[in-house]
Amino acid sequence: MSVVAENKELKTLDDAIHAAERGDSRGLNIVRNFLIKNPDLWRASGDLATQAIRQWIHKTTKGDLFSREMVIKKVASLRNDLKRDDKDTFERLILDRVILTWARLNHLEHLDAISETKSVAWGRLRLEQHKRAEKSYRNALRIYSPIKSGAHAASQELT
């Protein structure tokens, strides 16, 4: 790294990000402090479950804006119908898993409905994907069920 680059003043967040990516600890500190001061940014953009759900929606709707907006509304409705306590981190994590597996399973169902099986091997692959998605969804529902019924809150009170 040249002397000019080492002494480069970091004037913008972009400068800090680029410097941090090059290994400059000053840039990394600026980025971290920015995120500390702007928690809504990392809470929204750093939520990998939400990003994954958005990707499943994108894959399913294939750029169709109206379909995408309807599915986003459905996801929001599911989340609203299923949630009990916004402040319960464990519940939020499991609810994310329920919605994520719901999106994955329904994406595969959608693909099955609109496409033809190309070969026996392709059909077997799709069947395996569907079985794994179904199993993941059932497991998420099984874990979420006691939370929805209030058993999770009752067990927390006992400990």
PyMOL commands that set and color helices and strands:
alter all, ss='L'
color gray80, all
select helices_A, chain A and resi 3-6+13-21+25-37+39-45+48-61+65-82+89-114+120-149+151-158
alter helices_A, ss='H'
color red, helices_A
deselect
rebuild
show_as cartoon
